[in-house]
């Protein structure tokens, strides 16, 4: 007698596979949107200055636009890997600025040093540069599922304080566009899930006939 396929496990696997395929298709759609955004961002550095956005996300029409921030005071620093305008690699120093009595404040990448423990000689003031986004440390799973919180705006300073090298201007080459890879991963997960379930059914049927 032909073995029956278990209804509940099959339904659960089928639902999971449909969700994974849907996420893969969504990532392909996001890739097209990202490509359009990158085309726009490539033109933005030559556009007129725009007001610095204090809240995320950074709109595509603002990404890499010239802007400025008035930092009332620096309340903290963070250090990330970064590239200077002369092409050398080092440590990018990002100031966490207060911009008012209340509110979200602003992030300002002021320059690059060769030592992570270097102390930037900058305590605030008016500073100009380009609108960008904070370094992306979000979990891969959150980006795969579209549940990642948006990145905060960050100003890349045009000039650096004493002791630091100026940062490289923003470039679309520095913007990750991994949506195709994410889509392939979801399609791969869906295929693996189907294969594992088929093998499990065959093993079950073999055990019953033994």
MOVENDA-V100996 format. One record per backbone hydrogen bond with DSSP energy under -0.5 kcal/mol. CO is the residue of the C=O (numbers start at 1). NH is the residue of the N-H. Records with the same first field share a line. If there is no record, write none. Layout:
# MOVENDA-V100996
CO=NH / NH
This chain:
# MOVENDA-V100996
6=10
7=11
8=12
9=13
10=14
11=15
12=16
13=17
14=18
15=19
16=20
17=21
18=22
19=23
20=24
21=25
22=26
23=27
24=28
25=29
26=30
27=31
28=32
29=33
30=34
31=35
32=36
33=37
34=38
35=39
36=40
37=41
38=42
39=43
40=43 / 44
41=45
43=46
44=47
57=59
59=62 / 63
62=65
65=131
66=50
67=129
68=52
69=71 / 127
70=72
71=125
73=75 / 98
76=96
78=94
80=92
82=90
83=168
84=87
88=84
90=82 / 92
91=113
92=80 / 94
93=95 / 110 / 111
94=78
95=97 / 108
96=75 / 76
97=106
98=72 / 73
106=97
107=155
108=95 / 110
109=157
111=93
112=165
113=91
115=118
118=120
120=122
123=74
125=71
127=69
128=158 / 159
129=67
130=156
131=64
132=154
135=137
139=143
140=144
141=145
142=146 / 147 / 148
152=134
153=107
154=132
155=109 / 157
156=130
161=164
162=121
165=112
166=85
171=174
172=175
174=176
178=182
179=183
180=184
181=185
182=186
183=187
184=188
185=189
186=190
187=191
188=192
189=193
190=194
191=195
192=196
193=197
194=198
195=199
196=200
197=201
198=202
199=203
200=204
201=205
202=206
203=207
204=208
205=209
206=210
